[in-house]
């Protein structure tokens, strides 16, 4: 068994924050129950296109343009005013019910907590402030500093370099199979949060930790630390 990690690196959207409100707003605006899921996957797809093309555009700009694309494909084209109004709610999301207490326990147990997101720096700071999670984190990092989106290896390696730690000393915690896979390829330990509808990428190796929610993962980590 690998040693207990020192640094816990958290994905933000869906892992910590509940996107249900935003999902409802997107689906209602476009008039389709599949609009949000299609938009989110398209957003991720084009962020990877940016990586592959060797260019970088703000995640928010990609989000706006891909929502326009998806609404057009679903035959209900949204105008810029509507899209801006919907996406403004990205900074008004609540955390999943167990998140605050879990982060508190992890912090008190001596782990270093880092937030790492594809979203912009101002956006993630506003998100965590609204959700009242800011105080739990030692560092809040946007990939905009690197001009590359997760799961590009350098996004994870950047955190390792900041804390002068080895990949084995860090644990990436996410509810996204693609994020878990990217961290694994960079040599990090991984913890998958099995939020409803989320799955591990079958080609990847099994994460060191798999839990139904952050509370269950926290229980395992704190128990190991105490033993």
N, C-alpha and C positions, 0 to 999 in steps of 0.2 A: 504493500500500500504506500502511496506517495505521502510525503510529509504534509502536515497541515499548512495551508497557505498563509502568508502574512498579509497580503494585499488582496482585497476583494474589489473587483472591477465590475460595476453594474451598468448594464444597458438601462435605458430610461423608459422609452415608450413601450407600453404593454408589460414590460417586466416589472416596473415600479408603478407606473401610472395607468389608470383604467381609461381606455379609449372608447368606452361604450357610448358616451355622450356625443363624441365627435362622429362615431360610426352612424348613429341615429340621424344626425344632422346631414351628413353626406347622402345617406340613403334616401331621406325624405326630399332633399333638394333635387336629386337626380331622378327620383321616382323609381328606384330599383333596390331590392333587398341585397343585391350583390355589388352595388356600386362601391361601397367602402373597401371591401376586400379586393376588388379589381383595381381600384385606385392605389391602395397601399402596395400591392405587388408590382404595379406599373411604376410607382415611385421608386421602389427598390431596384427594379430593372434598369431604369435610366440613371440611377446613381452609379450602378456598375458600368453602364455605358460610358459615363464620364471617366471612371477609373481606367477603363480599357483604352479610351481615346487619349488619355494623358492630359485631360483638361479638368477644370473644377468650376462648378457653379453652385451657388448657395442651395442647401437642401430645401429651403423654403421656396425658392424660385422653381426648383424641379417639381416640388409638390403642387404649386399653383398650375404649372403648365400641364402636368400629367392629369390633374383633376379636370382641366378643360378638355383634354384628349378623351378621357374616359366618359365624361358627360356627353361629348359629341358622338362617341361610338354607341352610346346607349340612347341616342336620339333625343337628348334633352340638354342641349348646349347651354352651359351656365356662363353668364357674363362675368367680367372681372369684379364688379361690385359684389356679386353673390359669392364668388369664390373667396374674395378677401374676407368677407363677413364670416364665412364658414371656418376658414383656416385661422382666423384670429382666436378661435376657441382652443387652439392647441396649447395656449398658455393658461388655460382655465380648467385643467383636468385634475381630478382627485386621485390620490393614491389608492391602490387596492387595499382592502380593509386591514390586512395584517402587516402592511409594509412599515408603518411608523414604529410599532412596537418591536418588530424584527430588527430594524436598523439600530434602534436604541440598544438592544441586547448585544448586537455585534460590536457596536461602538464601545460599550462598557466592557466587553470581553477583550478589548485591546487590538482588534483588527484595524487595519488602515482601509478606509472606504473611499473609493474613487468612482465618480460617475463618468461614463464615456459614451458619447452620443454622436450620431450623424447629424443631428440638428445644429443650428447655429449657436454660438456662445450666448448671445443675449436671450435667445429663445429658451435654452435649457436653464439658464439662471432664473428666468421668469417662471418657468414651469415648476422648478423645485421650490421657489419662494412661495408660489401660490399653494402648492401642496404641503407646505411647511416641512420640507425635508432638507433644506439647505444646511442646517446646523450639523447634520449627521455626517457630512462628507468632508474629507480632508482636502479633496481636490475635485473640481467640476471641469471636465474637459470636453471641448467640441473638436471634431476632426477638422474644422475649418482652419485650425492652426497648421495642419499638415497638407491641406488641399487634396486629401484622399479620403474616401469613405470606407468604413468597415464593410466587408471583412478584409480589406487590404492589410497585409501583415504589419506594415509600419504603424498602423493605428494602435495596435496592441503593444508593439515594441516601444513606442513612445512613452507609454506609462512605465514600462520596465526600466527604461533609461532614467526617467525622473526620480525613481526610488532606488536606483542601482541594485535591482534585484534580478534574480534568474527567472525564466519562465515558470519553472516549477514552484516558485514561491508566490505566484499570482493565480487567482481564480477568477475567471470571467463568468459572470452570472447573467443569464439571458433567457428569455422566453422564445427565442428565435433559433431554429435549427441552423440557419446560415451563419449567424453570429457565433454560435458554439463551434461550428466547423472551422471558421476562420481563426478563432483563438486556438483551437487544437493544432492547426497547421503552423501556428506561430510558437507552439510548444507549451502553451499555458494549460493549467488545469481548468476544467469547465464544470459549471453547475447549471443544469437545465431546469427551468421553472415551467412545469407543464400546465400553463394556462389553457382554458378551454379552446379547442381548435388548433392548438400549437403542437408540432411534432418535431422529433429529432430527424435530421437528414440521415437516411439509412446507410449511406456510404461511409459516414463518419464513424469513428470509434465511439464506444459507449462513454459518456461523460463520467467523471469521477463521482459526481453527485446528480441525482435526478429526484426532484421533489414536486409535490402537487402545488405548493405555494412557498413563499419566502419564509413563512413561519416554520415549516417542516425542514427546510434547508438550514435555517438558523439553529434549530434544535440539534441537528447533526454536527454542525461546526462548533457550537459552544460546548457540546458534550465531549468532542474530541479534544478541545483545548483544555478542558478540565481534567481529562484522564492522564 
